[in-house]
Amino acid sequence: MAGMIASPYAEQLARIPVREHRIDVDGTETAWWEYGPADAPALVLVHGFRGDHHGLEPVVAQLPGFRVISPDLPGFGASATFAGRPHDIEAYADWLGAFLRSAGIESPYTLLGHSFGSIVAATAVARGLSPAPERLVLVNPIGAPALDGPRGIMTRLAVLYYRTAAALPVRAGFGLLRNRLIVRVMSVTMAKTRSKPLRRWIHDQHDRYFSAFGDRDAVLEAFRASVSHDVSEVAHDIRVPTLLIAAERDDVTPLEAQRRLVGLFSDATLEVIPDVGHLIHYETPGDAAARLLRFLHSEATA
């Protein structure tokens, strides 16, 4: 693999201390990273499908005054797969509560989920996540069935891709899931920025981390979960103040669906970042962090 392309957020991130941990969470070895001072306000991150904690580091870089807890979801990054249960939304929601307790995370804290992580986080809160967060933030939330999105044809092609990977022998299926050309097509489709250096870095990030998994079946199960559920299914059961940070040009959930979604919560606000798609965390992390900070400040002073 070619040399790593320098992150545009590397200098900011380097100023924030980071500690790596490994813990057992109900039989699943979970890797997690802790950024910032241990006594700062806590923010727990749940990353998206096929990613790991690296994907949300550009957002972490914008939040030097927080204690950020960022685990790799089971089956991805450096975390092990679930033993004895499928990688479905219920399993991830259960794991999230067990992780918080195992890591010693206590209220008050804010929970943030990105993309697939928005479904996991929202489902966990709706089901009575303990310890409960004071606030919930959903970035690029999956607010409607993915097959109904503005690029539903792309989602259907993705379904075919994952079904093919499942039908092939294990080695060939693994190779298809990690095919660099297909990963690059996904990356090019999602990136909206016109900055060539930023696009190159985004593609490099996907090359490095989008295939960081060790079990084909876990990925296939998680994909089925990602296209079978969305936040709208559980929004009415969420009672904590919630911020939705949506993208004007999201290919997964259109803006009209996000506007419908916010009305399903008992207490939610929708913020829309213009001229960006499903990669808010890569392309506009500073804007996302600024909106997050305003939300936290307004809630703290309410």
MIDOSE-1310 file (N, C-alpha, C; in nm, 2 decimals, decimal comma, always signed):
residues 302
magm	+0,09/-0,12/+0,00/+0,00/+0,00/+0,00/+0,09/+0,12/+0,00; +0,05/+0,22/-0,08/+0,13/+0,35/-0,09/+0,13/+0,42/+0,05; +0,22/+0,52/+0,06/+0,23/+0,59/+0,18/+0,10/+0,66/+0,22; +0,08/+0,68/+0,35/-0,05/+0,74/+0,39/-0,05/+0,89/+0,36
iasp	-0,16/+0,93/+0,31/-0,18/+1,08/+0,28/-0,21/+1,15/+0,41; -0,14/+1,26/+0,43/-0,16/+1,33/+0,55/-0,30/+1,38/+0,57; -0,35/+1,37/+0,69/-0,49/+1,42/+0,72/-0,49/+1,57/+0,73; -0,59/+1,64/+0,68/-0,60/+1,78/+0,69/-0,63/+1,82/+0,84
yaeq	-0,66/+1,72/+0,92/-0,70/+1,75/+1,06/-0,59/+1,70/+1,16; -0,48/+1,65/+1,10/-0,38/+1,59/+1,19/-0,32/+1,68/+1,29; -0,30/+1,81/+1,26/-0,24/+1,90/+1,35/-0,33/+1,92/+1,47; -0,46/+1,94/+1,45/-0,56/+1,96/+1,55/-0,56/+1,83/+1,64
lari	-0,57/+1,72/+1,58/-0,58/+1,59/+1,65/-0,46/+1,56/+1,74; -0,34/+1,60/+1,69/-0,22/+1,58/+1,76/-0,21/+1,65/+1,89; -0,29/+1,76/+1,91/-0,29/+1,83/+2,03/-0,38/+1,77/+2,14; -0,45/+1,66/+2,10/-0,54/+1,60/+2,20/-0,48/+1,46/+2,24
pvre	-0,46/+1,44/+2,37/-0,41/+1,32/+2,42/-0,50/+1,20/+2,39; -0,45/+1,08/+2,36/-0,53/+0,97/+2,33/-0,48/+0,85/+2,40; -0,57/+0,76/+2,45/-0,53/+0,64/+2,52/-0,61/+0,52/+2,46; -0,54/+0,41/+2,43/-0,61/+0,30/+2,37/-0,64/+0,19/+2,47
hrid	-0,75/+0,13/+2,46/-0,80/+0,03/+2,56/-0,85/-0,10/+2,50; -0,85/-0,21/+2,57/-0,91/-0,33/+2,53/-0,99/-0,38/+2,65; -1,11/-0,42/+2,63/-1,19/-0,47/+2,74/-1,28/-0,58/+2,69; -1,32/-0,67/+2,78/-1,42/-0,77/+2,74/-1,56/-0,72/+2,77
vdgt	-1,64/-0,72/+2,67/-1,78/-0,68/+2,68/-1,88/-0,79/+2,66; -1,92/-0,85/+2,76/-2,01/-0,97/+2,75/-1,95/-1,08/+2,65; -1,83/-1,10/+2,66/-1,76/-1,20/+2,58/-1,71/-1,16/+2,45; -1,72/-1,03/+2,42/-1,67/-0,97/+2,29/-1,55/-0,88/+2,33
etaw	-1,43/-0,91/+2,28/-1,32/-0,82/+2,30/-1,34/-0,69/+2,22; -1,34/-0,58/+2,29/-1,38/-0,45/+2,23/-1,26/-0,36/+2,25; -1,22/-0,30/+2,13/-1,11/-0,20/+2,13/-1,18/-0,06/+2,14; -1,12/+0,03/+2,22/-1,18/+0,16/+2,23/-1,07/+0,26/+2,26
weyg	-1,10/+0,39/+2,21/-1,00/+0,49/+2,23/-1,06/+0,61/+2,31; -0,98/+0,67/+2,39/-1,02/+0,77/+2,48/-0,94/+0,90/+2,45; -1,00/+1,00/+2,41/-0,94/+1,13/+2,37/-0,97/+1,23/+2,48; -0,87/+1,32/+2,50/-0,89/+1,44/+2,59/-0,88/+1,41/+2,73
pada	-0,90/+1,51/+2,82/-0,89/+1,50/+2,96/-0,99/+1,40/+3,02; -0,95/+1,32/+3,12/-1,04/+1,22/+3,18/-1,15/+1,29/+3,26; -1,13/+1,42/+3,30/-1,23/+1,48/+3,38/-1,32/+1,58/+3,30; -1,31/+1,58/+3,17/-1,39/+1,67/+3,08/-1,53/+1,61/+3,05
palv	-1,62/+1,69/+3,01/-1,75/+1,64/+2,97/-1,74/+1,52/+2,87; -1,82/+1,41/+2,89/-1,80/+1,29/+2,81/-1,89/+1,29/+2,69; -1,83/+1,24/+2,58/-1,90/+1,22/+2,45/-1,87/+1,09/+2,40; -1,97/+1,00/+2,38/-1,95/+0,86/+2,33/-1,99/+0,86/+2,18
lvhg	-1,90/+0,80/+2,10/-1,92/+0,80/+1,96/-1,95/+0,66/+1,91; -2,04/+0,64/+1,81/-2,07/+0,52/+1,75/-2,06/+0,54/+1,60; -1,96/+0,47/+1,54/-1,92/+0,50/+1,40/-2,02/+0,42/+1,30; -2,00/+0,44/+1,18/-2,08/+0,39/+1,07/-2,04/+0,25/+1,02
frgd	-2,12/+0,20/+0,93/-2,10/+0,07/+0,87/-1,96/+0,06/+0,80; -1,89/-0,05/+0,82/-1,76/-0,08/+0,76/-1,65/+0,01/+0,80; -1,68/+0,11/+0,89/-1,58/+0,20/+0,94/-1,52/+0,15/+1,07; -1,44/+0,23/+1,13/-1,40/+0,21/+1,27/-1,37/+0,35/+1,33
hhgl	-1,31/+0,35/+1,45/-1,29/+0,48/+1,52/-1,22/+0,59/+1,44; -1,14/+0,55/+1,35/-1,06/+0,64/+1,27/-1,15/+0,74/+1,19; -1,27/+0,69/+1,15/-1,36/+0,78/+1,07/-1,41/+0,90/+1,14; -1,42/+0,89/+1,27/-1,48/+1,01/+1,34/-1,37/+1,09/+1,41
epvv	-1,24/+1,06/+1,38/-1,13/+1,14/+1,44/-1,13/+1,28/+1,39; -1,17/+1,31/+1,26/-1,18/+1,45/+1,22/-1,27/+1,54/+1,31; -1,38/+1,47/+1,36/-1,48/+1,54/+1,45/-1,41/+1,55/+1,59; -1,35/+1,45/+1,63/-1,28/+1,45/+1,76/-1,18/+1,57/+1,76
aqlp	-1,11/+1,59/+1,65/-1,01/+1,69/+1,64/-1,06/+1,83/+1,67; -1,19/+1,85/+1,65/-1,26/+1,98/+1,67/-1,31/+2,00/+1,81; -1,29/+1,90/+1,90/-1,35/+1,90/+2,03/-1,25/+1,88/+2,14; -1,15/+1,97/+2,15/-1,04/+1,95/+2,25/-1,08/+1,96/+2,39
gfrv	-1,20/+2,01/+2,42/-1,24/+2,03/+2,56/-1,33/+1,91/+2,61; -1,33/+1,80/+2,54/-1,42/+1,69/+2,58/-1,33/+1,56/+2,61; -1,39/+1,47/+2,68/-1,34/+1,34/+2,70/-1,42/+1,25/+2,60; -1,36/+1,21/+2,49/-1,43/+1,14/+2,38/-1,40/+0,99/+2,39
ispd	-1,50/+0,91/+2,40/-1,49/+0,77/+2,40/-1,54/+0,71/+2,27; -1,45/+0,64/+2,20/-1,48/+0,60/+2,06/-1,44/+0,45/+2,04; -1,53/+0,36/+2,05/-1,50/+0,22/+2,03/-1,51/+0,18/+1,89; -1,45/+0,07/+1,85/-1,47/+0,00/+1,72/-1,59/-0,09/+1,75
lpgf	-1,69/-0,09/+1,66/-1,80/-0,18/+1,67/-1,76/-0,32/+1,65; -1,82/-0,42/+1,72/-1,79/-0,56/+1,71/-1,80/-0,60/+1,56; -1,69/-0,67/+1,52/-1,68/-0,71/+1,38/-1,61/-0,62/+1,29; -1,57/-0,50/+1,34/-1,50/-0,40/+1,26/-1,38/-0,35/+1,33
gasa	-1,28/-0,30/+1,26/-1,16/-0,24/+1,32/-1,09/-0,35/+1,40; -1,05/-0,31/+1,52/-0,98/-0,40/+1,61/-1,07/-0,48/+1,71; -1,20/-0,46/+1,70/-1,29/-0,53/+1,79/-1,32/-0,67/+1,73; -1,35/-0,77/+1,82/-1,38/-0,90/+1,78/-1,53/-0,91/+1,74
tfag	-1,57/-1,02/+1,67/-1,71/-1,04/+1,63/-1,79/-1,09/+1,76; -1,92/-1,08/+1,74/-2,00/-1,14/+1,85/-1,99/-1,29/+1,84; -1,99/-1,35/+1,96/-1,99/-1,49/+1,97/-2,13/-1,54/+2,00; -2,19/-1,62/+1,91/-2,31/-1,69/+1,93/-2,44/-1,60/+1,90
rphd	-2,43/-1,49/+1,84/-2,55/-1,41/+1,80/-2,52/-1,33/+1,68; -2,62/-1,31/+1,60/-2,60/-1,24/+1,47/-2,56/-1,09/+1,50; -2,50/-1,03/+1,40/-2,46/-0,89/+1,41/-2,58/-0,80/+1,36; -2,69/-0,80/+1,44/-2,81/-0,72/+1,40/-2,82/-0,60/+1,50
ieay	-2,92/-0,52/+1,47/-2,94/-0,40/+1,55/-2,95/-0,43/+1,70; -3,03/-0,53/+1,73/-3,06/-0,56/+1,87/-2,92/-0,60/+1,94; -2,84/-0,68/+1,87/-2,71/-0,72/+1,93/-2,62/-0,60/+1,95; -2,62/-0,51/+1,86/-2,53/-0,39/+1,87/-2,59/-0,29/+1,98
adwl	-2,72/-0,28/+1,99/-2,78/-0,20/+2,10/-2,75/-0,26/+2,24; -2,76/-0,39/+2,25/-2,73/-0,45/+2,38/-2,58/-0,43/+2,41; -2,50/-0,45/+2,31/-2,35/-0,44/+2,33/-2,32/-0,29/+2,37; -2,38/-0,19/+2,32/-2,35/-0,06/+2,35/-2,37/-0,03/+2,50
gafl	-2,48/-0,08/+2,56/-2,51/-0,06/+2,70/-2,40/-0,14/+2,78; -2,37/-0,26/+2,74/-2,27/-0,34/+2,81/-2,13/-0,27/+2,80; -2,10/-0,22/+2,69/-1,97/-0,15/+2,67/-1,96/-0,03/+2,77; -2,07/+0,05/+2,77/-2,06/+0,17/+2,86/-2,04/+0,13/+3,01
rsag	-2,11/+0,02/+3,05/-2,09/-0,02/+3,19/-1,95/-0,08/+3,21; -1,90/-0,16/+3,11/-1,77/-0,22/+3,12/-1,66/-0,12/+3,13; -1,68/-0,01/+3,05/-1,58/+0,09/+3,04/-1,59/+0,19/+3,15; -1,69/+0,18/+3,24/-1,71/+0,27/+3,35/-1,76/+0,40/+3,31
iesp	-1,83/+0,41/+3,20/-1,89/+0,54/+3,16/-2,02/+0,56/+3,23; -2,03/+0,68/+3,30/-2,15/+0,71/+3,37/-2,21/+0,84/+3,32; -2,34/+0,86/+3,36/-2,41/+0,99/+3,32/-2,35/+1,09/+3,42; -2,34/+1,22/+3,37/-2,39/+1,26/+3,24/-2,29/+1,24/+3,12
ytll	-2,34/+1,21/+3,01/-2,26/+1,20/+2,89/-2,36/+1,22/+2,77; -2,30/+1,26/+2,65/-2,37/+1,28/+2,53/-2,33/+1,16/+2,44; -2,43/+1,10/+2,37/-2,41/+0,99/+2,28/-2,43/+1,04/+2,13; -2,33/+1,01/+2,05/-2,33/+1,05/+1,91/-2,32/+0,93/+1,82
ghsf	-2,41/+0,91/+1,72/-2,41/+0,81/+1,63/-2,40/+0,86/+1,48; -2,31/+0,80/+1,40/-2,30/+0,85/+1,26/-2,35/+0,74/+1,17; -2,44/+0,77/+1,08/-2,49/+0,68/+0,97/-2,54/+0,55/+1,04; -2,49/+0,43/+1,01/-2,53/+0,31/+1,07/-2,53/+0,32/+1,22
gsiv	-2,43/+0,40/+1,27/-2,42/+0,42/+1,42/-2,54/+0,50/+1,47; -2,61/+0,58/+1,38/-2,73/+0,65/+1,42/-2,84/+0,55/+1,45; -2,85/+0,45/+1,38/-2,95/+0,34/+1,41/-2,92/+0,27/+1,54; -2,79/+0,23/+1,55/-2,75/+0,16/+1,68/-2,78/+0,25/+1,80
aata	-2,73/+0,38/+1,79/-2,75/+0,47/+1,91/-2,89/+0,49/+1,94; -2,97/+0,53/+1,83/-3,11/+0,56/+1,85/-3,19/+0,44/+1,91; -3,16/+0,32/+1,85/-3,23/+0,20/+1,90/-3,20/+0,17/+2,05; -3,07/+0,19/+2,08/-3,03/+0,16/+2,22/-3,10/+0,26/+2,32
varg	-3,11/+0,39/+2,28/-3,17/+0,49/+2,37/-3,32/+0,46/+2,38; -3,38/+0,42/+2,26/-3,53/+0,39/+2,26/-3,56/+0,27/+2,35; -3,47/+0,18/+2,36/-3,49/+0,06/+2,44/-3,45/+0,07/+2,58; -3,41/+0,19/+2,62/-3,38/+0,21/+2,76/-3,23/+0,20/+2,80
lspa	-3,14/+0,25/+2,71/-3,00/+0,24/+2,73/-2,96/+0,28/+2,87; -2,88/+0,20/+2,94/-2,83/+0,22/+3,07/-2,68/+0,20/+3,08; -2,61/+0,31/+3,12/-2,66/+0,44/+3,17/-2,71/+0,52/+3,05; -2,81/+0,60/+3,08/-2,88/+0,68/+2,98/-2,80/+0,81/+2,95
perl	-2,79/+0,85/+2,82/-2,73/+0,97/+2,79/-2,82/+1,09/+2,82; -2,76/+1,21/+2,85/-2,84/+1,33/+2,87/-2,89/+1,38/+2,74; -2,81/+1,36/+2,63/-2,84/+1,41/+2,50/-2,80/+1,31/+2,39; -2,86/+1,32/+2,28/-2,84/+1,23/+2,16/-2,81/+1,32/+2,04
vlvn	-2,70/+1,29/+1,97/-2,67/+1,35/+1,84/-2,66/+1,25/+1,73; -2,73/+1,27/+1,62/-2,72/+1,18/+1,51/-2,67/+1,25/+1,39; -2,56/+1,21/+1,34/-2,49/+1,27/+1,22/-2,52/+1,19/+1,10; -2,56/+1,25/+0,99/-2,60/+1,17/+0,87/-2,70/+1,06/+0,91
piga	-2,80/+1,09/+0,99/-2,89/+0,98/+1,04/-2,96/+0,91/+0,92; -2,97/+0,78/+0,94/-3,05/+0,70/+0,84/-3,19/+0,71/+0,88; -3,26/+0,81/+0,82/-3,39/+0,85/+0,86/-3,51/+0,79/+0,79; -3,48/+0,70/+0,69/-3,58/+0,64/+0,61/-3,52/+0,51/+0,55
pald	-3,60/+0,42/+0,50/-3,54/+0,30/+0,44/-3,44/+0,33/+0,33; -3,32/+0,27/+0,34/-3,21/+0,30/+0,25/-3,25/+0,28/+0,10; -3,33/+0,18/+0,08/-3,38/+0,15/-0,06/-3,46/+0,25/-0,12; -3,52/+0,34/-0,03/-3,60/+0,45/-0,08/-3,52/+0,58/-0,10
gprg	-3,39/+0,58/-0,08/-3,31/+0,70/-0,09/-3,30/+0,75/-0,23; -3,24/+0,87/-0,24/-3,23/+0,93/-0,37/-3,14/+0,85/-0,47; -3,06/+0,76/-0,41/-2,98/+0,67/-0,50/-3,02/+0,53/-0,46; -3,15/+0,50/-0,46/-3,19/+0,37/-0,43/-3,13/+0,26/-0,52
imtr	-3,11/+0,30/-0,65/-3,05/+0,21/-0,74/-2,91/+0,17/-0,69; -2,83/+0,26/-0,64/-2,70/+0,23/-0,58/-2,71/+0,13/-0,46; -2,82/+0,16/-0,38/-2,83/+0,07/-0,27/-2,87/-0,07/-0,31; -2,95/-0,08/-0,42/-2,99/-0,21/-0,47/-2,87/-0,28/-0,53
lavl	-2,78/-0,21/-0,59/-2,65/-0,27/-0,64/-2,57/-0,31/-0,53; -2,57/-0,24/-0,42/-2,49/-0,28/-0,30/-2,55/-0,41/-0,24; -2,68/-0,42/-0,24/-2,75/-0,54/-0,19/-2,70/-0,66/-0,28; -2,70/-0,64/-0,41/-2,65/-0,75/-0,50/-2,51/-0,78/-0,47
yyrt	-2,43/-0,68/-0,45/-2,28/-0,70/-0,42/-2,26/-0,78/-0,30; -2,34/-0,75/-0,19/-2,32/-0,83/-0,07/-2,38/-0,97/-0,08; -2,49/-0,98/-0,15/-2,54/-1,12/-0,17/-2,45/-1,20/-0,25; -2,38/-1,14/-0,35/-2,28/-1,22/-0,43/-2,17/-1,26/-0,34
aaal	-2,12/-1,17/-0,25/-2,01/-1,20/-0,16/-2,05/-1,32/-0,07; -2,18/-1,32/-0,03/-2,23/-1,43/+0,06/-2,24/-1,56/-0,01; -2,27/-1,56/-0,15/-2,29/-1,68/-0,22/-2,16/-1,75/-0,26; -2,05/-1,67/-0,27/-1,92/-1,72/-0,32/-1,86/-1,80/-0,21
pvra	-1,76/-1,88/-0,24/-1,68/-1,95/-0,13/-1,61/-1,84/-0,05; -1,58/-1,88/+0,08/-1,54/-1,78/+0,18/-1,42/-1,69/+0,12; -1,32/-1,75/+0,07/-1,20/-1,68/+0,03/-1,24/-1,58/-0,09; -1,32/-1,63/-0,18/-1,36/-1,54/-0,30/-1,45/-1,43/-0,25
gfgl	-1,54/-1,47/-0,16/-1,63/-1,37/-0,10/-1,56/-1,26/-0,03; -1,46/-1,30/+0,05/-1,38/-1,20/+0,12/-1,31/-1,11/+0,03; -1,25/-1,17/-0,08/-1,18/-1,09/-0,18/-1,27/-0,99/-0,24; -1,40/-1,03/-0,27/-1,49/-0,93/-0,33/-1,52/-0,82/-0,24
lrnr	-1,55/-0,85/-0,11/-1,58/-0,74/-0,01/-1,46/-0,64/+0,00; -1,34/-0,69/-0,02/-1,22/-0,60/+0,00/-1,17/-0,55/-0,13; -1,24/-0,57/-0,24/-1,20/-0,53/-0,37/-1,17/-0,38/-0,37; -1,05/-0,34/-0,41/-1,02/-0,20/-0,40/-1,09/-0,11/-0,50
livr	-1,12/-0,16/-0,62/-1,19/-0,09/-0,72/-1,33/-0,06/-0,67; -1,40/-0,16/-0,61/-1,54/-0,14/-0,56/-1,54/-0,04/-0,45; -1,44/-0,05/-0,36/-1,43/+0,04/-0,25/-1,41/+0,19/-0,30; -1,33/+0,20/-0,41/-1,30/+0,33/-0,46/-1,43/+0,39/-0,53
vmsv	-1,51/+0,31/-0,59/-1,63/+0,35/-0,65/-1,73/+0,40/-0,54; -1,74/+0,33/-0,43/-1,82/+0,38/-0,32/-1,77/+0,51/-0,27; -1,64/+0,53/-0,26/-1,58/+0,65/-0,20/-1,61/+0,77/-0,30; -1,59/+0,75/-0,43/-1,61/+0,85/-0,52/-1,76/+0,89/-0,52
tmak	-1,85/+0,80/-0,51/-1,99/+0,83/-0,51/-2,03/+0,91/-0,39; -1,97/+0,88/-0,28/-2,01/+0,96/-0,16/-1,95/+1,09/-0,14; -1,83/+1,11/-0,19/-1,76/+1,24/-0,17/-1,82/+1,35/-0,26; -1,84/+1,46/-0,20/-1,90/+1,57/-0,27/-1,81/+1,69/-0,28
trsk	-1,70/+1,70/-0,20/-1,61/+1,81/-0,20/-1,55/+1,83/-0,34; -1,52/+1,95/-0,37/-1,45/+1,98/-0,50/-1,30/+1,99/-0,48; -1,26/+1,98/-0,35/-1,11/+1,99/-0,32/-1,04/+1,86/-0,35; -0,95/+1,87/-0,45/-0,88/+1,75/-0,49/-0,80/+1,69/-0,38
plrr	-0,72/+1,77/-0,30/-0,65/+1,71/-0,19/-0,74/+1,64/-0,09; -0,85/+1,70/-0,06/-0,94/+1,64/+0,04/-1,00/+1,51/-0,02; -1,04/+1,51/-0,14/-1,09/+1,39/-0,20/-0,99/+1,28/-0,20; -0,86/+1,31/-0,23/-0,75/+1,21/-0,23/-0,74/+1,15/-0,09
wihd	-0,75/+1,24/+0,02/-0,74/+1,19/+0,15/-0,86/+1,10/+0,19; -0,98/+1,14/+0,15/-1,10/+1,06/+0,18/-1,08/+0,92/+0,12; -1,04/+0,91/-0,01/-1,02/+0,79/-0,08/-0,92/+0,70/+0,00; -0,81/+0,77/+0,04/-0,71/+0,69/+0,12/-0,76/+0,64/+0,25
qhdr	-0,85/+0,72/+0,31/-0,91/+0,67/+0,44/-0,99/+0,54/+0,41; -1,07/+0,55/+0,31/-1,15/+0,43/+0,27/-1,07/+0,31/+0,23; -0,96/+0,34/+0,16/-0,87/+0,23/+0,12/-0,81/+0,16/+0,25; -0,78/+0,24/+0,35/-0,72/+0,19/+0,47/-0,81/+0,12/+0,57
yfsa	-0,93/+0,18/+0,58/-1,01/+0,14/+0,70/-1,15/+0,08/+0,66; -1,19/+0,09/+0,53/-1,32/+0,04/+0,49/-1,33/-0,11/+0,49; -1,21/-0,17/+0,48/-1,20/-0,32/+0,48/-1,14/-0,38/+0,60; -1,14/-0,30/+0,71/-1,08/-0,35/+0,83/-1,17/-0,43/+0,91
fgdr	-1,20/-0,55/+0,86/-1,28/-0,65/+0,93/-1,22/-0,79/+0,91; -1,25/-0,88/+1,00/-1,19/-1,01/+0,99/-1,28/-1,13/+0,96; -1,41/-1,10/+0,95/-1,51/-1,20/+0,93/-1,61/-1,16/+0,83; -1,62/-1,24/+0,72/-1,72/-1,21/+0,61/-1,86/-1,21/+0,66
davl	-1,90/-1,31/+0,74/-2,04/-1,33/+0,78/-2,08/-1,21/+0,87; -1,99/-1,16/+0,95/-2,03/-1,04/+1,04/-2,06/-0,92/+0,95; -1,98/-0,90/+0,85/-2,00/-0,79/+0,76/-2,14/-0,80/+0,69; -2,16/-0,92/+0,64/-2,29/-0,94/+0,57/-2,41/-0,92/+0,66
eafr	-2,40/-0,97/+0,78/-2,51/-0,96/+0,88/-2,53/-0,81/+0,91; -2,42/-0,74/+0,93/-2,43/-0,60/+0,97/-2,49/-0,52/+0,85; -2,45/-0,56/+0,73/-2,51/-0,49/+0,61/-2,66/-0,51/+0,60; -2,70/-0,63/+0,62/-2,85/-0,66/+0,62/-2,92/-0,57/+0,73
asvs	-2,86/-0,56/+0,84/-2,91/-0,48/+0,95/-2,92/-0,33/+0,91; -2,82/-0,28/+0,83/-2,81/-0,14/+0,80/-2,92/-0,10/+0,70; -2,96/-0,20/+0,61/-3,06/-0,16/+0,51/-3,20/-0,21/+0,55; -3,21/-0,27/+0,66/-3,34/-0,33/+0,71/-3,40/-0,24/+0,82
hdvs	-3,33/-0,14/+0,87/-3,38/-0,06/+0,98/-3,34/+0,09/+0,95; -3,41/+0,18/+1,02/-3,37/+0,32/+1,02/-3,42/+0,38/+1,15; -3,38/+0,51/+1,17/-3,41/+0,58/+1,29/-3,56/+0,60/+1,31; -3,63/+0,62/+1,20/-3,77/+0,65/+1,21/-3,85/+0,55/+1,29
evah	-3,80/+0,42/+1,29/-3,87/+0,31/+1,36/-3,88/+0,33/+1,51; -3,78/+0,41/+1,57/-3,77/+0,42/+1,71/-3,77/+0,56/+1,76; -3,78/+0,66/+1,67/-3,77/+0,80/+1,71/-3,88/+0,84/+1,82; -4,00/+0,78/+1,80/-4,11/+0,82/+1,90/-4,08/+0,77/+2,04
dirv	-3,99/+0,68/+2,06/-3,96/+0,62/+2,19/-3,84/+0,69/+2,26; -3,79/+0,79/+2,19/-3,67/+0,86/+2,24/-3,71/+0,99/+2,32; -3,67/+1,00/+2,44/-3,72/+1,11/+2,53/-3,61/+1,21/+2,56; -3,49/+1,19/+2,52/-3,38/+1,29/+2,55/-3,37/+1,39/+2,44
ptll	-3,32/+1,51/+2,47/-3,30/+1,61/+2,37/-3,21/+1,56/+2,26; -3,25/+1,58/+2,13/-3,18/+1,51/+2,02/-3,15/+1,62/+1,91; -3,03/+1,61/+1,86/-2,99/+1,69/+1,75/-2,96/+1,60/+1,63; -3,02/+1,64/+1,52/-3,00/+1,57/+1,39/-2,91/+1,66/+1,30
iaae	-2,79/+1,61/+1,27/-2,71/+1,69/+1,18/-2,71/+1,62/+1,04; -2,79/+1,68/+0,95/-2,81/+1,62/+0,82/-2,73/+1,69/+0,71; -2,72/+1,63/+0,59/-2,65/+1,68/+0,48/-2,75/+1,72/+0,37; -2,72/+1,83/+0,31/-2,81/+1,87/+0,20/-2,81/+1,77/+0,08
rddv	-2,69/+1,71/+0,06/-2,68/+1,62/-0,06/-2,66/+1,48/-0,03; -2,72/+1,43/+0,08/-2,70/+1,29/+0,13/-2,76/+1,20/+0,03; -2,68/+1,10/-0,02/-2,73/+1,00/-0,11/-2,81/+0,89/-0,05; -2,81/+0,88/+0,09/-2,87/+0,77/+0,16/-3,01/+0,81/+0,21
tple	-3,02/+0,92/+0,28/-3,15/+0,97/+0,33/-3,17/+1,11/+0,27; -3,27/+1,14/+0,19/-3,29/+1,27/+0,13/-3,34/+1,37/+0,24; -3,32/+1,50/+0,21/-3,35/+1,60/+0,31/-3,49/+1,60/+0,35; -3,58/+1,57/+0,25/-3,73/+1,57/+0,29/-3,75/+1,47/+0,40
aqrr	-3,69/+1,35/+0,39/-3,70/+1,25/+0,49/-3,65/+1,29/+0,62; -3,54/+1,37/+0,62/-3,49/+1,41/+0,75/-3,58/+1,51/+0,81; -3,65/+1,59/+0,73/-3,75/+1,69/+0,79/-3,87/+1,62/+0,85; -3,90/+1,50/+0,79/-4,01/+1,42/+0,84/-3,96/+1,36/+0,97
lvgl	-3,84/+1,31/+0,97/-3,79/+1,24/+1,09/-3,78/+1,32/+1,21; -3,74/+1,45/+1,20/-3,73/+1,53/+1,32/-3,86/+1,55/+1,39; -3,97/+1,55/+1,32/-4,10/+1,56/+1,37/-4,15/+1,44/+1,45; -4,08/+1,33/+1,44/-4,12/+1,20/+1,51/-4,07/+1,20/+1,65
fsda	-3,97/+1,29/+1,68/-3,91/+1,29/+1,82/-3,99/+1,38/+1,91; -3,99/+1,36/+2,04/-4,05/+1,45/+2,13/-3,98/+1,58/+2,15; -3,85/+1,57/+2,13/-3,77/+1,69/+2,15/-3,64/+1,69/+2,06; -3,65/+1,74/+1,94/-3,54/+1,72/+1,85/-3,53/+1,85/+1,76
tlev	-3,41/+1,87/+1,72/-3,37/+1,99/+1,63/-3,30/+1,93/+1,51; -3,33/+1,99/+1,39/-3,26/+1,95/+1,27/-3,17/+2,06/+1,23; -3,04/+2,03/+1,20/-2,94/+2,12/+1,15/-2,90/+2,06/+1,01; -2,89/+2,14/+0,91/-2,86/+2,10/+0,77/-2,73/+2,16/+0,73
ipdv	-2,63/+2,08/+0,69/-2,51/+2,14/+0,64/-2,51/+2,14/+0,49; -2,50/+2,26/+0,43/-2,51/+2,27/+0,28/-2,39/+2,21/+0,20; -2,42/+2,16/+0,08/-2,32/+2,12/-0,02/-2,23/+2,01/+0,03; -2,29/+1,92/+0,11/-2,21/+1,80/+0,15/-2,30/+1,68/+0,15
ghli	-2,25/+1,56/+0,14/-2,33/+1,44/+0,14/-2,31/+1,36/+0,26; -2,29/+1,23/+0,24/-2,29/+1,13/+0,35/-2,16/+1,13/+0,43; -2,07/+1,22/+0,39/-1,94/+1,22/+0,46/-1,91/+1,35/+0,54; -2,01/+1,39/+0,61/-2,00/+1,51/+0,70/-1,87/+1,49/+0,78
hyet	-1,85/+1,37/+0,84/-1,74/+1,35/+0,93/-1,60/+1,37/+0,87; -1,59/+1,36/+0,73/-1,47/+1,38/+0,66/-1,46/+1,52/+0,60; -1,57/+1,57/+0,54/-1,57/+1,69/+0,46/-1,60/+1,82/+0,54; -1,69/+1,81/+0,64/-1,72/+1,93/+0,72/-1,72/+1,90/+0,87
pgda	-1,62/+1,84/+0,93/-1,62/+1,81/+1,07/-1,63/+1,93/+1,16; -1,57/+2,04/+1,11/-1,57/+2,16/+1,19/-1,71/+2,22/+1,20; -1,78/+2,22/+1,09/-1,92/+2,27/+1,09/-2,00/+2,18/+1,18; -1,99/+2,05/+1,17/-2,07/+1,96/+1,25/-2,04/+1,98/+1,40
aarl	-1,91/+2,00/+1,43/-1,87/+2,02/+1,57/-1,93/+2,15/+1,63; -1,93/+2,25/+1,54/-1,98/+2,38/+1,59/-2,13/+2,37/+1,62; -2,20/+2,30/+1,54/-2,35/+2,28/+1,56/-2,37/+2,19/+1,68; -2,29/+2,09/+1,70/-2,29/+2,01/+1,82/-2,27/+2,10/+1,95
lrfl	-2,17/+2,18/+1,94/-2,14/+2,27/+2,06/-2,25/+2,36/+2,09; -2,31/+2,42/+1,99/-2,42/+2,51/+2,01/-2,54/+2,44/+2,08; -2,56/+2,31/+2,03/-2,67/+2,23/+2,09/-2,64/+2,20/+2,23; -2,52/+2,16/+2,27/-2,49/+2,13/+2,40/-2,50/+2,25/+2,49
hsea	-2,45/+2,36/+2,44/-2,46/+2,49/+2,52/-2,60/+2,53/+2,54; -2,68/+2,52/+2,44/-2,82/+2,56/+2,46/-2,90/+2,47/+2,55; -2,86/+2,34/+2,55/-2,93/+2,25/+2,65/-2,88/+2,28/+2,79; -2,75/+2,31/+2,80/-2,69/+2,33/+2,93/-2,75/+2,45/+3,00
ta	-2,79/+2,55/+2,92/-2,83/+2,68/+2,97/-2,98/+2,69/+2,97; -3,05/+2,59/+2,92/-3,20/+2,59/+2,91/-3,26/+2,58/+3,05
